[in-house]
Amino acid sequence: MKIFCGRANPTTGSVEWLEEDEHYDYHQEIARSSYADMLHDKDRNIKYYQGIRAAVSRVKDRGQKALVLDIGTGTGLLSMMAVTAGADFCYAIEVFKPMADAAVKIVEKNGFSDKIKVINKHSTEVTVGPDGDMPCRANILITELFDTELIGEGALPSYEHAHRHLMQEDCEAVPHRATVYAQLVESRRMWSWNKLFPIRVQTSLGEQVIVPPSELERCPGAPSVYDIQLNQVSPTDFTALSDVLPMFSVDFSKQVSSSAACYGRQFEPLASGQAQVVLSWWDIEMDPEGKIKCTMAPFWAHTDPQELQWRDHWMQCVYFLPQEEPVVQGSALCLVAHHDDYCVWYSLQRTSPQKNGRIHPARPVCDCQAHLLWNRPRFGEINDQHRTDQYAQALRTVLKPDSVCLCVSDGSLLSMLAHYLGAEQVLTIESSAASHRLMKKIFKANHLEDKINVIEKRPELLTSADLEGKKHALDFRESKEAEPHPLWEYPCRSLSEPQQILTFDFRQPVPPQSVCAEGSIELRRPGRSHGAVLWMEYHLTPDSTISTGLLKPAEDKGYCCWNPHCKQAVYFFSTMLDPRAPLGGPQTVSYTVEFQPLTGDVTMDFTLSDSLSDGR
């Protein structure tokens, strides 16, 4: 069996999909997936068990056997809950073979093999009948097919097929219903994740402004949702323009349609401003009465903010309107939620689509290339004027009138900074056709198409002929890191002070051999030690540094301020410090770091002190 595995570059945000063969250790993919976060989601687990127990009771009260179909069983947890709640039999479907194999072992180890059958198929391939995977249709449907967007993992087509081919009429479903909520806001910070703002550069000839091409300004953007921990976004970063609006609901106990649809909600703006962003989340009701509810609402919309459940497998959504639109307080508008079988998007209309008959089912499509090349944090990074000022200040210290600058970074604006700051000649490598086209548009909009030479080639294939026989004065490379996480979204504390691990001198040739470092880190604060974090600090000049990690020293209690535009490389420990055991003195974590310059891979090993146990 072969499977595609994603590998992300935390600096550029690009994901490469690699095909792994049957010898690959799929356990690593499972361990690094969202399974663990789901299994530790206490609120989710309690609500699911309450809902399953109630559904089994309703079926039994009707004098029927409780036959459960669990689609996407994963570890088999929900199936085991069903049997524990009194179900007569459970068919647990899992398409991912390594996970299905794990579910078989977990079910057997917990003594449920006689009541649970794990079926390693996609639910649309499951057969019903005397010789089928299921002898008859089930009457209780249990699923956990939801992502942050609710429908992004194909929940609607799966439910649609299950009701038509695998379930009895008038079946029970857990969850019973889902409702999607939305709130319209104005937020310059979030809007900077979607549009290119004018960027100002102070030069010897005065201020120069890098303007976005009109094509970027008109582009409706990419249809993909930006999932985020809204509880970590400061309320000062946005202005609410509407109340929280229930947009649409899905009843999972009845026939579900995956056809495209739209739902309009009339509202009066709470304030005047620029409508730019829609914040969205959902809740699921486990029972028909709605007494057992699991909600993803952020703290300001939560019925009991003190009971917020930390979770990372379900977060909240940020959607961008195709264009920002002015709204006036008290002047009625209609927010419209559109969806197809996998995606949700929003539009703002003056009247309800039911009244004027105007429906826009087509998903927004990026036609400017920028939303395909730059992810949302990258947009925010490029729009960060302070970051631009730091780069400009650093460039001024090295540029000379005869400087020939080479920029090695797809989709970077560094080449434009170098030109405006006086470089004689600027060349930029855009290794992908998409980045080549995008940069050409940006150069043209700023009348620089004849000033900056674009080379469409991978950096390692560059020859002196590409540089017209000249040596370059600027080289900027971006590397790949494993396990990227945007730590600004995750409340955390540092237990040690930052420590320099490796140093790279970009003025020197890249070493062909691996670079290793060994050392130890003192734990200076008590607390749970979950892992280690790596980030880069770019020393642009002796006096100017840009950090992709901590932006300032941690507070006395260790609370961290992380760069919101970057992801950090997180290495998790398999064991952690027992928080009940006070530190008797400084404890240490020994480490070994190996960096492969040619591939960008970083591997780290840790040896923890006795009270931490030993972890790798």
Residue, then its C-alpha position, 0 to 999 in steps of 0.5 A: m500500500k502507498i499513501f501521500c504524506g504532507r511535508a510542510n515548509p514553515t517559512t514559505g507555508s508550502v506543502e509537498w506531498l510525498e508518496e511513501d511505500e509499504h515500508y514507511d513507518y505509518h505510525q509516525e503519521i498517526a502519532r503526528s495527526s489529530y487523533a491524539d488531540m481528539l482522544h484528549d478532548k474531554d468535552r467531546n468525549i463526554k458529549y459523544y458518550q452521552g449522546i450515544r447512550a441516549a440514542v441506544s436507549r431510544v432505539k431499545d425503548r422502541g423494542q429494536k436491536a441497537l445496530v450501530l454504524d460508525i463511519g471514520t472510526g479511527t481508534g474505535l473509541l466511539s464504537m466501544m462507547a456504543v457497545t458500552a452503552g448497550a448497543d447489540f453490534c457495531y460496524a466500524i468503518e475506517v478507510f486508512k489501513p494502518m488506522a484500521d489495523a490499530a482499531v482492530k488491536i484496540v478493540e480486541k485488547n478492550g474485549f469488544s471483538d465479539k460486538i465490533k467489526v472493523i471494516n477497512k473500506h471507504s463507507t461508499e464501498v460498504t455492502v449490505g446483504p447476506d454476503g455483504d460487509m453488513p447483513c442489514r442496515a443499521n439504525i444508529l449512525i455515529t460519525e466524527l467526520f468534521d473538521t474546523e469548517l464542519i464539512g471539509e472532510g467530506a461529511l455531506p457526501s458521506y452522510e448522503h450515501a449512508h442514508r441512502h444505502l446503509m441506514q434504516e429510515d427514521c434512524e438515530a444519529v449522533p451527533h443529531r444536528a450541526t449549526v454553523y454560526a458567523q459574525l461579520v467584522e472589520s479587521r485590518r490585521m486579518w485583512s492583511w492575511n488576504k490582500l497586499f497592502p502598499i509597502r513604504v520604503q525610505t530611500s535617499l531619494g525620498e519615500q518609495v511605495i510598492v503598490p499591489p497590482s490591480e489584479l491582486e486588489r480585484c482578486p476574490g482570493a482562495p476558497s480555502v478556510y483559514d482555521i485559527q484559535l480565535n481565543q488567542v486573537s486580541p479583541t482589539d484586533f477586530t471590530a464586530l459589525s454584526d451579532v453572531l448569526p446562525m447561518f445554517s443547520v444540518d440534521f444528520s438523522k435525515q437524508v442529507s444533501s451534498s448539493a450546493a446551497c446558500y443561506g441568507r441572514q438579514f442583519e443590521p450592522l452594529a457599527s459603521g465600517q469596512a466589512q472584510v472578514v467573516l468569523s465562523w464556528w459551529d456546534i453539534e447537538m448530540d440529541p434531538e432535544g439539543k440538551i447535549k451540545c458541544t460548541m466551538a464558540p470563542f470566548w465572547a460567544h460562549t455561554d460559559p467562557q470558564e468552561l472553554q475546552w482547549r482543542d486543536h483538531w477543531m478551531q474557528c474559521v476566518y473567511f475573507l469577503p471577495q472585496e471589502e465593502p462599506v457598511v453603515q450602522g443600522s442599514a440592513l444587509c444580508l450575509v450569505a453563506h454558500h457551500d458545496d460538498y466540501c467548502v464554505w464561503y461568504s458574500l455580503q448582499r444588500t437584499s436576501p437572495q430569496k427576494n432578488g433571486r440572485i445566487h452565486p454558487a460558484r466558489p471564489v477562484c484566485d486569478c492573481q496567483a498570489h493566494l496560490l503562492w503565499n499562504r495567509p501568514r506569509f501575506g501578514e509577514i509581507n505586509d508587516q511594515h516594521r519587518t520591511d523597515q528592518y530589512a531595508q535598514a540592513l540592506r543599506t549597510v551592505l549595498k554599494p553603488d556597484s552592488v549586484c544583488l541576487c535574491v533567492s526566495d520565491g515570491s519575496l519583495l527583497s529584490m524591490l527593496a534592493h533596487y530602491l535602495g540603490a543596487e546597480q543590478v538586481l536578479t531574483i530567482e523564482s523557481s516556480a512558474a506561479s511565483h515568476r508570473l506573480m512577481k512579473k505582475i508586481f514589478k510591472a505595477n511598480h514600473l520595474e519590469d525592466k529593472i529587475n531580472v527574473i530567473e526561472k530556475r531552481p537555485e542549485l541549478l544556477t550558473s554563472a551565465d545566468l548571472e551574466g558572469k557577475k558575482h552577487a552580493l546578496d544570498f537569502r535561502e529558506s530552509k525546511e523544518a519539521e513539525p511546524h506550529p504557529l505557537w502564538e495561537y497556543p498558550c504556553r510558557s517557557l521553562s528555560e531561557p533561549q539558547q543558541i544551537l546552530t549558527f549559519d553564515f550566509r556569506q560562506p558556502v553551504p557545507p556539504q556535510s551535516v552540521c551537528a551540535e550538542g549541549s544541555i539546557e537548564l530548566r529554570r521554572p517549574g511546570r510541565s515540559h512537553g517539548a522543545v522549540l526551534w526557530m531562526e533569528y536572522h541577524l541582518t546587521p550587527d544591530s538589526t535582528i528579525s526573529t521567527g520565534l520569540l519577539k521579546p524575552a519571556e516574562d517572569k512566569g515564562y509566558c511567551c510572545w511569539n512571531p504571529h507571521c511564522k511557524q516554529a519547529v516543535y519537537f515533542f517529548s514522549t514524557m514530561l516533568d511531573p508538575r507535582a514534584p517541585l524542582g529541587g534545583p536546576q534540572t537539565v535537558s541534554y540535546t543533540v541536533e543534526f542539520q542536513p544543509l542539502t535537504g534542510d532536514v533537522t533531527m533532534d534527540f533529547t535526554l531528560s533528567d531522572s525526574l523527567s524520565d528518559g524521552r526521545 
